[in-house]
Amino acid sequence: MLSVDMENKENGSVGVKNSMENGRPPDPADWAVMDVVNYFRTAGFEEQASAFQEQEIDGKSLLLMTRNDVLTGLQLKLGPALKIYEYHVKPLQSKHLKNNSS
């Protein structure tokens, strides 16, 4: 499915939004476990992505994860776990909150 986004240039809001981005729904809350796994594989965390599958982390679970969950609950090495949380989980949470608060 192709991604088609038409932006309203005056306020930056999205006028027409497709249901998929890179094969995943645009809102992480709608991601299935395999969407989460594929997101981290695409982000360069091939080895660590399987931990999300083993722990059955879907998009809603991902958005609820704390720093401690990522650092200890997934049994990942500290370096990749820190990067996953700081550069991926936290920004996805912030973006989700921003897009869903009025």
MDTraj code that builds the backbone (N, CA, C; nanometers):
import mdtraj as md
import numpy as np

residues = "MET LEU SER VAL ASP MET GLU ASN LYS GLU ASN GLY SER VAL GLY VAL LYS ASN SER MET GLU ASN GLY ARG PRO PRO ASP PRO ALA ASP TRP ALA VAL MET ASP VAL VAL ASN TYR PHE ARG THR ALA GLY PHE GLU GLU GLN ALA SER ALA PHE GLN GLU GLN GLU ILE ASP GLY LYS SER LEU LEU LEU MET THR ARG ASN ASP VAL LEU THR GLY LEU GLN LEU LYS LEU GLY PRO ALA LEU LYS ILE TYR GLU TYR HIS VAL LYS PRO LEU GLN SER LYS HIS LEU LYS ASN ASN SER SER".split()
xyz = np.array([
    [0.0840, -0.1171, 0.0000],
    [0.0000, 0.0000, 0.0000],
    [0.0887, 0.1236, 0.0000],
    [0.0585, 0.2186, -0.0859],
    [0.1374, 0.3398, -0.0947],
    [0.0973, 0.4384, 0.0136],
    [0.1950, 0.5155, 0.0603],
    [0.1675, 0.6161, 0.1612],
    [0.1397, 0.7487, 0.0920],
    [0.0217, 0.8038, 0.1129],
    [-0.0159, 0.9300, 0.0512],
    [-0.0577, 1.0254, 0.1612],
    [0.0219, 1.1277, 0.1803],
    [-0.0098, 1.2290, 0.2799],
    [-0.0181, 1.3639, 0.2103],
    [-0.1268, 1.4335, 0.2287],
    [-0.1416, 1.5674, 0.1734],
    [-0.1446, 1.6633, 0.2911],
    [-0.0496, 1.7567, 0.2934],
    [-0.0412, 1.8477, 0.4071],
    [-0.1091, 1.9802, 0.3757],
    [-0.1726, 2.0348, 0.4748],
    [-0.2252, 2.1692, 0.4671],
    [-0.1075, 2.2603, 0.5003],
    [-0.0573, 2.3338, 0.4018],
    [0.0659, 2.4109, 0.4198],
    [0.0501, 2.5261, 0.5184],
    [-0.0720, 2.5736, 0.5412],
    [-0.0907, 2.6863, 0.6319],
    [-0.0628, 2.6498, 0.7769],
    [-0.1125, 2.5351, 0.8217],
    [-0.0945, 2.5006, 0.9624],
    [-0.0186, 2.3703, 0.9834],
    [0.0245, 2.3067, 0.8741],
    [0.1026, 2.1843, 0.8857],
    [0.0216, 2.0616, 0.9198],
    [-0.1106, 2.0756, 0.9291],
    [-0.1924, 1.9598, 0.9632],
    [-0.2088, 1.8694, 0.8423],
    [-0.2338, 1.7462, 0.8678],
    [-0.2501, 1.6493, 0.7607],
    [-0.3955, 1.6509, 0.7163],
    [-0.4163, 1.6749, 0.5868],
    [-0.5516, 1.6796, 0.5339],
    [-0.6042, 1.5418, 0.5000],
    [-0.5265, 1.4628, 0.4304],
    [-0.5641, 1.3268, 0.3938],
    [-0.4536, 1.2360, 0.4444],
    [-0.4904, 1.1355, 0.5181],
    [-0.3913, 1.0487, 0.5809],
    [-0.4194, 0.9052, 0.5410],
    [-0.3188, 0.8384, 0.4908],
    [-0.3349, 0.6988, 0.4525],
    [-0.3289, 0.6122, 0.5774],
    [-0.3792, 0.4899, 0.5658],
    [-0.3858, 0.4019, 0.6820],
    [-0.2541, 0.3301, 0.7101],
    [-0.1545, 0.3434, 0.6237],
    [-0.0293, 0.2712, 0.6450],
    [0.0907, 0.3606, 0.6149],
    [0.1958, 0.3449, 0.6951],
    [0.3256, 0.4083, 0.6717],
    [0.4302, 0.2992, 0.6856],
    [0.5081, 0.2776, 0.5811],
    [0.6105, 0.1725, 0.5826],
    [0.5515, 0.0372, 0.6212],
    [0.4276, 0.0111, 0.5789],
    [0.3644, -0.1162, 0.6094],
    [0.3037, -0.1241, 0.7486],
    [0.3140, -0.0148, 0.8254],
    [0.2584, -0.0107, 0.9617],
    [0.1538, 0.0995, 0.9687],
    [0.0538, 0.0835, 1.0544],
    [-0.0374, 0.1962, 1.0784],
    [0.0436, 0.3146, 1.1313],
    [0.0057, 0.4376, 1.0980],
    [0.0847, 0.5538, 1.1413],
    [0.0875, 0.5735, 1.2924],
    [-0.0187, 0.5339, 1.3624],
    [-0.0221, 0.5494, 1.5080],
    [0.0308, 0.4221, 1.5725],
    [0.1415, 0.4330, 1.6484],
    [0.1974, 0.3138, 1.7128],
    [0.0974, 0.2377, 1.8004],
    [-0.0044, 0.3044, 1.8510],
    [-0.1046, 0.2367, 1.9347],
    [-0.1781, 0.1288, 1.8553],
    [-0.1760, 0.1399, 1.7236],
    [-0.2439, 0.0429, 1.6372],
    [-0.1519, -0.0674, 1.5861],
    [-0.0255, -0.0645, 1.6255],
    [0.0706, -0.1633, 1.5764],
    [0.0471, -0.2992, 1.6416],
    [0.0579, -0.4039, 1.5613],
    [0.0589, -0.5411, 1.6114],
    [0.2022, -0.5731, 1.6562],
    [0.2206, -0.6865, 1.7199],
    [0.3537, -0.7273, 1.7662],
    [0.4535, -0.7253, 1.6500],
    [0.4149, -0.7783, 1.5354],
    [0.5092, -0.7838, 1.4229],
    [0.5400, -0.6459, 1.3667],
    [0.4493, -0.5503, 1.3806],
    [0.4792, -0.4126, 1.3406],
    [0.5899, -0.3556, 1.4292],
    [0.5822, -0.3825, 1.5592],
    [0.6850, -0.3368, 1.6527],
    [0.8188, -0.4031, 1.6190],
    [0.8155, -0.5338, 1.5981],
    [0.9370, -0.6084, 1.5635],
    [0.9984, -0.5520, 1.4357],
    [0.9182, -0.5316, 1.3340],
    [0.9686, -0.4794, 1.2063],
    [1.0182, -0.3366, 1.2182],
    [0.9559, -0.2575, 1.3036],
    [1.0035, -0.1207, 1.3273],
    [1.1471, -0.1243, 1.3794],
    [1.1726, -0.2082, 1.4795],
    [1.3072, -0.2129, 1.5374],
    [1.4072, -0.2797, 1.4435],
    [1.3635, -0.3752, 1.3644],
    [1.4536, -0.4334, 1.2628],
    [1.4948, -0.3260, 1.1631],
    [1.3978, -0.2489, 1.1163],
    [1.4247, -0.1416, 1.0197],
    [1.5145, -0.0347, 1.0804],
    [1.5020, -0.0118, 1.2104],
    [1.5819, 0.0894, 1.2796],
    [1.7242, 0.0418, 1.3087],
    [1.7566, -0.0820, 1.2723],
    [1.8923, -0.1320, 1.2904],
    [1.9120, -0.2176, 1.4142],
    [1.8040, -0.2578, 1.4773],
    [1.8129, -0.3414, 1.5970],
    [1.7620, -0.4820, 1.5678],
    [1.8198, -0.5427, 1.4660],
    [1.7791, -0.6761, 1.4209],
    [1.7849, -0.7776, 1.5345],
    [1.8950, -0.7780, 1.6072],
    [1.9154, -0.8753, 1.7151],
    [1.8177, -0.8524, 1.8314],
    [1.7930, -0.7257, 1.8633],
    [1.7089, -0.6923, 1.9781],
    [1.5595, -0.7017, 1.9456],
    [1.5232, -0.6934, 1.8191],
    [1.3820, -0.6938, 1.7795],
    [1.3092, -0.8190, 1.8265],
    [1.3799, -0.9311, 1.8300],
    [1.3161, -1.0565, 1.8709],
    [1.2674, -1.0520, 2.0162],
    [1.3311, -0.9689, 2.0997],
    [1.2880, -0.9566, 2.2398],
    [1.1461, -0.9002, 2.2474],
    [1.1128, -0.8101, 2.1561],
    [0.9779, -0.7528, 2.1551],
    [0.8751, -0.8590, 2.1149],
    [0.9166, -0.9480, 2.0255],
    [0.8273, -1.0568, 1.9851],
    [0.8118, -1.1580, 2.0985],
    [0.9219, -1.1954, 2.1611],
    [0.9176, -1.2924, 2.2708],
    [0.8314, -1.2424, 2.3865],
    [0.8347, -1.1132, 2.4118],
    [0.7573, -1.0548, 2.5218],
    [0.6183, -1.0078, 2.4764],
    [0.5854, -1.0325, 2.3492],
    [0.4544, -0.9971, 2.2920],
    [0.4220, -0.8490, 2.3104],
    [0.5187, -0.7630, 2.2754],
    [0.5010, -0.6183, 2.2867],
    [0.4360, -0.5659, 2.1593],
    [0.3104, -0.5254, 2.1709],
    [0.2437, -0.4621, 2.0573],
    [0.2558, -0.3106, 2.0750],
    [0.1910, -0.2354, 1.9879],
    [0.2034, -0.0903, 1.9933],
    [0.1541, -0.0293, 2.1230],
    [0.0408, -0.0762, 2.1722],
    [-0.0115, -0.0222, 2.2990],
    [0.0853, -0.0502, 2.4134],
    [0.1407, -0.1703, 2.4164],
    [0.2387, -0.2044, 2.5205],
    [0.3638, -0.1194, 2.5063],
    [0.4092, -0.0994, 2.3827],
    [0.5286, -0.0193, 2.3571],
    [0.5108, 0.1221, 2.4118],
    [0.3929, 0.1788, 2.3908],
    [0.3672, 0.3144, 2.4368],
    [0.3574, 0.3248, 2.5893],
    [0.3369, 0.2131, 2.6559],
    [0.3291, 0.2118, 2.8027],
    [0.4633, 0.1813, 2.8693],
    [0.5623, 0.1426, 2.7907],
    [0.6902, 0.0998, 2.8479],
    [0.7644, 0.2149, 2.9142],
    [0.8220, 0.1843, 3.0279],
    [0.9076, 0.2803, 3.0979],
    [1.0531, 0.2526, 3.0603],
    [1.1390, 0.3417, 3.1012],
    [1.2826, 0.3224, 3.0779],
    [1.3283, 0.1920, 3.1433],
    [1.2816, 0.1686, 3.2651],
    [1.3186, 0.0472, 3.3376],
    [1.2698, -0.0793, 3.2653],
    [1.1503, -0.0736, 3.2079],
    [1.0989, -0.1886, 3.1316],
    [1.1944, -0.2254, 3.0182],
    [1.2385, -0.1234, 2.9453],
    [1.3269, -0.1484, 2.8307],
    [1.4641, -0.1964, 2.8780],
    [1.5163, -0.1334, 2.9839],
    [1.6517, -0.1669, 3.0294],
    [1.6594, -0.3024, 3.0985],
    [1.5534, -0.3437, 3.1659],
    [1.5618, -0.4695, 3.2413],
    [1.4618, -0.5753, 3.1953],
    [1.3434, -0.5349, 3.1559],
    [1.2380, -0.6308, 3.1238],
    [1.2579, -0.7079, 2.9954],
    [1.3337, -0.6505, 2.9022],
    [1.3549, -0.7174, 2.7734],
    [1.4830, -0.7998, 2.7707],
    [1.5608, -0.7917, 2.8778],
    [1.6867, -0.8658, 2.8884],
    [1.7801, -0.8361, 2.7710],
    [1.7936, -0.7069, 2.7397],
    [1.8827, -0.6624, 2.6330],
    [2.0119, -0.6115, 2.6939],
    [2.1162, -0.6061, 2.6123],
    [2.2405, -0.5437, 2.6564],
    [2.2133, -0.3963, 2.6803],
    [2.2840, -0.3378, 2.7759],
    [2.2565, -0.2018, 2.8200],
    [2.2678, -0.0987, 2.7072],
    [2.3722, -0.1066, 2.6286],
    [2.3929, -0.0071, 2.5218],
    [2.2756, 0.0005, 2.4245],
    [2.2405, -0.1115, 2.3611],
    [2.1258, -0.1078, 2.2698],
    [1.9956, -0.0711, 2.3402],
    [1.9778, -0.1172, 2.4633],
    [1.8545, -0.0870, 2.5366],
    [1.8400, 0.0632, 2.5595],
    [1.9484, 0.1294, 2.5960],
    [1.9443, 0.2744, 2.6154],
    [1.9074, 0.3457, 2.4863],
    [1.9686, 0.3047, 2.3758],
    [1.9390, 0.3668, 2.2459],
    [1.7950, 0.3415, 2.2049],
    [1.7479, 0.2205, 2.2255],
    [1.6093, 0.1872, 2.1909],
    [1.5130, 0.2762, 2.2686],
    [1.5373, 0.2935, 2.3971],
    [1.4467, 0.3756, 2.4770],
    [1.4573, 0.5234, 2.4402],
    [1.5773, 0.5764, 2.4426],
    [1.5960, 0.7206, 2.4232],
    [1.5642, 0.7678, 2.2820],
    [1.5994, 0.6894, 2.1803],
    [1.5851, 0.7345, 2.0425],
    [1.4642, 0.6782, 1.9703],
    [1.3937, 0.5868, 2.0336],
    [1.2784, 0.5264, 1.9661],
    [1.1539, 0.5226, 2.0540],
    [1.1596, 0.4553, 2.1686],
    [1.0398, 0.4415, 2.2522],
    [0.9928, 0.5782, 2.3021],
    [1.0825, 0.6550, 2.3616],
    [1.0454, 0.7854, 2.4172],
    [0.9905, 0.8799, 2.3096],
    [1.0572, 0.8932, 2.1939],
    [1.0001, 0.9799, 2.0894],
    [0.8651, 0.9304, 2.0363],
    [0.8473, 0.7992, 2.0244],
    [0.7180, 0.7474, 1.9803],
    [0.6096, 0.7811, 2.0823],
    [0.6421, 0.7709, 2.2110],
    [0.5467, 0.8057, 2.3164],
    [0.5111, 0.9542, 2.3096],
    [0.6118, 1.0389, 2.2937],
    [0.5889, 1.1835, 2.2873],
    [0.5038, 1.2210, 2.1670],
    [0.5358, 1.1623, 2.0518],
    [0.4609, 1.1899, 1.9293],
    [0.3158, 1.1435, 1.9441],
    [0.2966, 1.0275, 2.0043],
    [0.1619, 0.9748, 2.0244],
    [0.0805, 1.0677, 2.1162],
    [0.1416, 1.1108, 2.2252],
    [0.0731, 1.2014, 2.3178],
    [0.0379, 1.3330, 2.2512],
    [0.1319, 1.3864, 2.1744],
    [0.1105, 1.5145, 2.1061],
    [-0.0034, 1.5020, 2.0054],
    [-0.0073, 1.3918, 1.9304],
    [-0.1080, 1.3739, 1.8273],
    [-0.2457, 1.3400, 1.8839],
    [-0.2508, 1.2947, 2.0082],
    [-0.3781, 1.2514, 2.0652],
    [-0.4276, 1.3387, 2.1799],
    [-0.3668, 1.4554, 2.1962],
    [-0.4153, 1.5479, 2.2981],
    [-0.4694, 1.6717, 2.2291],
    [-0.5805, 1.7170, 2.2775],
    [-0.6419, 1.8362, 2.2146],
    [-0.6472, 1.9506, 2.3114],
])
top = md.Topology()
chain = top.add_chain()
for i, resn in enumerate(residues, 1):
    res = top.add_residue(resn, chain, resSeq=i)
    for name in ("N", "CA", "C"):
        top.add_atom(name, md.element.get_by_symbol(name[0]), res)
traj = md.Trajectory(xyz[None], top)
